[in-house]
Amino acid sequence: MNRRQLLAGAASQLPARKTSKARNVVFVLTDDHRYDALGFLKAQPFLETPHLDSLAREGVHCKHAFVTTALCSPSRASILTGRYAHSHRIVDNNTAIPPGTRYFTQDLQKAGYATAFIGKWHMGNASDDPQPGFDHWVSFRGQGSYVPSANGLNVNGKRVPQKGYITDELTDYALDWLGGRPKDKPYFLYLSHKAVHGTFIPADRHKGRYKNAQYKYPESMATEFPHRPMWVRNQRNSWHGADFPYHVERDVASVYKDYAETLLGVDESMGRLLEALRKRGELDSTLIVYMGDNGHAFGEHGLIDKRTAYEESMRVPFLARCPELFSGGRTVNEMVANIDIMPTVFAAAGMPAPRGIDGRSLLPVLGGNASGWRQSLLYEYYWERNYPQTPTIFALREDRYKFIRAHGVWDLDELYDLAEDPFETRNLILSPAHKAIAQAMSKRMFETLKSTGGDSIPLYPDAGNVSTLRSRNRSGAAEFPGEWLK
C-alpha cells in the first residue's frame, strides 16, 4: 500500500457523519512556546495557563507534538504547505518565499471558505504584505513589537497604527472578524501571536506576577555530561549560552519568569476566543487547534533559544477541541507535527489531501485510532551565517530513541534513550550495546531524507546581519538592541 492509499484508508475510518460537514477551523499559533509551558503539566509549579488547561481538559492534548524545523519561518511554511523545509525551501528566516509556493488556504478559498490571517507572518524576511489565500489580513513587519511602534500594522494592505499591547490587539482583530462572519459560510481563522517570542515583555497587568517564584533549573544544565558534542559545549559561551544569556546580566530563571508572564496574555486571549465561539453557538462544532511554532530552551544542555534537535527545542504544545469530531479529556501519545496541520484542516473541511505532502490528517489519531500512524519523524535545521553557533542538524526521532547528526562539523553524533533518559543527558553514541541501534537509525534517517527529496542541502546567498554578529563577538553586546530576535 502506498502512502496516498494509507492516508485515504486512515481518513475513511472516521464515521461519514463527522466529515460530511465543512467545519469551521480556528488555528492559533504561538511563537517559541515550549511543550511543557502549560500550567497543568507542572513543569514549573508557578506557571499558570487556566484557559489553555481548560482547552486540554475539554479536548485532546497531544503529548508528543513536534516541529520539523525549530525556527520561525521554516516551521510556519511547513504548517501552510504540509511539507518539510527541504521541500518548501524556506529554510531560514531570511530566505525569500520561492515563486510558485502554494498555501493550503488558497484551496480553502476555492472550496468556499472565508479565510483570515491575523498576526505574525515572518516568512520572506520582513514583509507584512497580504498573502495569497486570505480574504482578510492583519500583520506586521518581522517580529513586530509588543507595544506600539512606528511601523504599526498592515490591515488589508493599509498601514494603520498599533494601538496597544500586541497580544490583546491581535485578539481584538480576530474577534471583530469572527463577529462579522455570516453563519452560512465556513471559515478558517489563523491567529498567529507574536508572543511568546523574546525579548519577553508582559502586559502591564501581568508584570511581576512571578517575581518571587522559585524557578526549577533543568537537570541537563550541568556543565559535564558523558560524550556531549564539542559544538554544544562551545555554544554555552555564545549568544545562545545559558551562563550569559543573550549577553545580558541576567540568568535563565529571570528570563523564564518574563516568558511565563508574557504567556499569561496568550492564555487570556484563548479564553476570549473560546467565549466568543460559545456566544456564537459554534464552540462544539468548530475545530480548534493550538500549537507553538517551535520550542525554547531555558538552560537545557547549557543552552538558550531553539534550532537544536533536543526535546525543548523541537517539541511544542498541541491542543485540539471539537466535540462533534472527537471526544475530549484525553491525551494522545503518538508523534504529531506541524506538517500535519494542512491535511488535518482539509479533512475537517471534507477535502482530500493533495499528493506529495509529508504530513497526515490527525483526525483519526485525535479520535483514538492510531492504526498505521508514523513510528518516526524527521527533523532538520540548516546552518545560518548570522547564527553560526548551531550547525546544520538532521535527526530521527522515534518513540524510544533519537539519533542526531551534526552536518559539516567534526564532532560526535548523538543517540538518546528517551525512555530511560528523557532529558537527553547520556549520549549513547559510543556505547557498544547501542551501536546497531545508532547505525540502523542513521540509515533510516537518510532513507527518509532521500524519499522526501531531502538528500541535497538548500544553499542561498548570505542574508543575515553579519556586521551585527561581529559587533557582538567583539564587545559582547548587540550593536542594535533586540537584533538577536531574528
N, C-alpha and C positions, 0 to 999 in steps of 0.2 A: 504494500500500500504506500503510495507516495504521500508527501506532506499535505498537498491540497486535499486529497481524499480523507486523510486523517482529520484535518480541520473541519471538513464538511460533516464527517461522522460525529465528531465531538459536538458540533452545533445541533445536529439532529437529535441528540439525546434529551434536549430540553422539550417540554411539552409545547405543542403548537400554540396554545392559547397564550403562552408567555412571550412569544416572539412575533405574533401577528400584528401587534400594535407598535407603531413608530413612537418610541419612547422619547420624552424629554430627557436631556442629559445635562447635568451640571458638573463640570470638571474644574476642580480647584487645585492649583499648583502653587507650592511654596518653594522658596529658594533656600538651599543649604539646611533644610530640616532633616536632621538625622533620625534614624529609625526609632531610637529609644527615647526621644524627647517628647514623650506623651505621658501625661500625668498618671494614667492607670498602670503604666509599666514600672513606675517607681525606680527608674534608673538613678535619678536624683530625687530624694524624698521630698524636697521643697517645691519641685516644679508642678504647676497646675495647668491643666487644659480641660476644664469641665465640659465644654461643648464638643470638643473632639472625642472626649471619653464617651459622651452620650451617643455620638455617631458610631463609635466602635460597639457600644453596648446594644444599640438597635440594629446595627448592620453587621458587616463582616470585617474582621481585622486580618489582613494578610501579613503574617509574622515575618515571612522571608520575601520581602519585596526589594527589588534592586533596580539600579540604572545600569545600562550597558557601557556608559562613559560618565564618570563623575565630574562633569564640567557643564556649565550652564548651556552654552549654545548646542553642543553635540547632543546632550540629553533632550533638550527641547525639540530639536529636529527629529530625534528618534520617536518622540511622542507623536509628532504630527505626520510622520511618514511610515511608522511601523518597521523601520529598518535600523540596522547597526550603523554606526558612524562611518565605517569604511564603505558603506553602500550609499548613504545620502551625501557623503563627502564634506559635511560641515563638521570638521574635526577639532576646531578650536573656537575661541571667542572672537577672532579677527577675520576668519575666512568669509568671503562674500558668499551669499546664497547662490549655488550653482544654477545657471539657466535651466529651465525645464523642471525645477523642483515642484512637486505637487503635494499639497496638503490635503488630508482627508476631508477637511471642512468644505473643500470645493465640491466633492461628491455629495456631501450632505446638502449643500445648496441645491444641487441638481435634483435631489430627491424631495425637495420641497421644504427643507428645514430653514428656519430663521437662525442665523448664527451671529455670535458676538464674541469679540476678544477684548478683554479689559485687563490692562496691567503690563507687566514686564514682558517684552518680546525678546530682546537680546539675541538676535540672530542677524547675521550680515553686518557685524560690527555695531555701530551706534545708532543706526537708523531707527526711527519710530514711524515710518510711513505706513499707511494702511496696506495690508497684505491680502492676496487673493484668498477667497474662501470665507470672508467675514463681511456680513451686512453692516455691522456696527463695530466701531473701532475706537478704543481709548488706550493710549500707550504713552511712553516717554522715552527719551534718548538714553541708551546704555543702561546703566544701573539705576538711573533716576535718583531721587532724593527723598528721604523720609519726611523732610519738612519743605515748605515752599521754596522753590529756587527760580532763577531767572529763566531756565529752559521751559518750565511749565509742562503742559500735556498736549498731546496730539489727539484731538477728538474729531474723527472722521475727516482728517486732512487739514484741520484748522488748529492753529496754536492758541491755547487758552491757558490762563493762569492756574497753577496748582493752589488750592485754597487752604488746605490743611494737611494733617498727618496722612501720609500716603495710604496706609492700610485702610483707614476709615474712608478716605475719599474714593478709593477704588471700589470699596463695598457699596458706597452710595451710588456710584455709576451703575454697578451691577444690579442693584435693587431697582433703580429707576428704569433700567432696560426691561427687567422682568415684569415690572408693573405695567408696562405699556404693551406687552405681548398679547396678541389675540389667542384665546384658548383653543381655537380650531386649527392651529398650525403648530407642528412640533418644533422644538428649538434645541440648540446646543449653545450653552454658555461656558466660555473658557475664562475663568477668573484667575489671573496669574499675578500673585503677590510679589512685591519686592522683598518683603520680609521672608525669612529672617537672615538676609544677607548682611554681612558686615560692611562698614563699621556699624555695629548694632546700636540703634537709637530707639528706645522705647517711647511709647506715647507718654505725655506728661503725667497722665493719671496712673501710669504703671512704674514710673521711675522710682527706684529704691525699694520696690516690693521685696526683693530678695537680698537686700544689703547685708543683713546679718545671718543669712542662711549658711549652712555648712556644706561646702562642695566636696563630693567624694571623688578623689583623684583616681584615674584609671590605673589598674594593675600594670598595664604594659608601658606606663610612662617611665618605669625604672630604666636606668641607663644601660644595663647589661643583660642581654638575653642570648642564649646559645645561637650562633650562626645567623645573627642579624646582618643583612646585607650592608656593605660599606656605604652605599648611597643613602640608605636610611639613617645610618649613624651620622653621616656628614650633614644631612638635611636638618638635624637637630640644631645646628648652629646657624641656620639660614633664616631667611624671612619667614619661612613656614615651620620654624622650630619652636618647641614648647618652652624652652628656657627663657627666650626673649621674644615672645610672640609679636610678629609684625613690627619688630624693633621699637616697641613702646615699653614704658616702665610699668608693666602690669604682668600678672601671672594668669594662667589659664582659668583659675577659679573666678577671678574678677571678670574676665571676658565672657565666660559662660553665663554669669548672672545677668549681664546685659542682654545676652542672647535669649535667655529664658524670659526676661521682662519684655523683650520685643515680641516674643511669641505670644504673649497674652493678647496683643492686638489682633493677631491672626485667629486666635481661638474665639474672641468676641465676634469677629467677622463671620465665622462659621455659624455661631449662634444666631446672628441676624439673618443669615441666608436661610437656615433651616426654618426659622419662624416665618419668613416671607413665603416660603413654599407651602408651609402649613396653612397660612391665611388664604392662599390661592387655591387650596384644596388639591395641591399637586405633590405633596410631600411623599406619599407612599407609591405614587406611580412614576416618579422621576428617578432615574438612575443618577446617584450622586457618587462621585469618586474624588477622593482627596489623596494627594501624594506629594512628595518632595522631588525636586529636580536632581538632587544629589545629596549625599550626607555631609558630615563635617566632623573632623577630629578635634578633640579638645585635650590633647596631651597623649593620646594613644600612640604607642611606638615612638614617643618623643616628638610628635608632630602636631601641627595645626593645619587647618584647611582640608581640602579634598584631593582629587586627582588620583590617589593611590587605589590599589585593589583591596585594601583592608576593609573589613566589615563596616567600620564607622564612616567610611568614605562612599562606598558603593551601595550601601543599604539605606532604605528610606521608609518612612511611614506610608502605609497604604490602607485606606479605609473605604468601604463601599456600602451603600444602602439603597435598597429598592425592594420593599416587602412584596410587591407584586411579581418580582422576578426570582427572589431567593429569600429564605428565612434569615433572621438576624440572630445576634447573640453568639456568633461562632468565630473561631479562629481557624484560618487556613494556613497550613504548614508548607504547601507547595511553593516552589520558586516562581514568582511572578515578576514582571519587569515593565519598564517604560515602553518597550516595543509592543506591548500587549494592549495599550490604550486604543490605538486605531481600530484593530479588529473587534475589540470589545464594544466600542461605540457603534460600529457597523452592525454587529449582532443585535444590539439593543434597538437599532433603527430598522431591523428586518432586512438588512442589506448584506450581500455576500462580500467576504473579504477579497481584495484583489490578489492576483498572482504575484509571487516574487517577494512578498514581505517576510520579515523574520519573526514577527510576533504572532500570537494566537489569541482568540477570544477567551476571556476569563469567565464568561458566564457559566459554563459547566463547572468550573472549579469553585466559583462563588456559590453555586448551588449544591456543592457537596460531591460532585462527580469528578474525580481526578484521574479517571481511567485514561491511560495513554499520555499523561502530561509529561512535560520535559523533565529529564533527570540531570541536566547540566545547563549552565548558562555561560556564555562567552562575555568577557569584559575586555575593553581596550581603552587605552589612553595614549595620545600622541604628543610627543615632546613639544614644548613651546619655548621659543627662543627667549621670551621675556620672563619665563619662569623655569630656568634650566635645572633647578634642584631636583625635579622629578623626571626620570627618563621615560621613554616610550614603554608602555607596560601592556602585556597580554596576560590574561588569566582565565582559568576554567574553574568555575565554582560548582561543586556537586553537593549533594545533601550532607555528606560527611567530610570530604576533603576539598581543599582548594590548592590549586597549583598556580604559581605566579612566575612569570618570566620577564625580566627587565631586558629590553632590547637595546643594543648599542653600547652597553657598558660592560666592563669586565668585572663581573660580580656573581654572587650566588643566586641561583633560583630559590624559590620558596615553596614549601609544602606544609600545610597545616591540617591537623586532625581536628575539625571543628566540634566534634562530639566530645573529645577529651580536653580540648584546648580552645574554647570559644573565643578567647581574647587574642588568639594568634601570638602567643609568646614563645612557642617552641618550634623553630624551623626544623623540620624533619628531613630536609633535602639530603643530608649526609648520613642518614640512618640506613644501615644495610637492610633492616627489616622493611623499610618503606621504598626501597629503590625501584621495585617493579611497579608500585603504585604511581610514583612520580613519572616513570617512563611512559606508562600507559596513558596518564592524564596529559602529558605533553603531546603525545601522538594524537589523542582525541581533540585537543585544543587546535592543533594545526589542521586537522581534518575539518573541523568546524569553520576555521578561517577560510580554507580553500573552498568548501562547499557553498559558502555565502559570499564569495568574491572578495575575501579579505586577505588574500595572500600577496598583496602588494601594498606598500605604505604610501598613503596620500602625501604629497610634498607640495608646499606652496611657498611663495616668496615670504621673507620675514615681514611681519606686520606688527609685532609687539613694540612697546615703547622701550627700546633698549637703552636709550640715554638715561631714562629714569632709573632703570635697573642698575646701571653703572654708578649712578649717584648714590643709590642705596649701598652698594658694595663698598664705596669709599667712605661714606660718612655714617652708615648705619641707620639712615633715615631716608624716607622717600623725598624726592625733590618737590613733589606735589602731594599734599595731604590726600589720602584716600586712593592713590594710584594703585595700591595693591588690590583693590577691589575688583579689578578687571579679571 
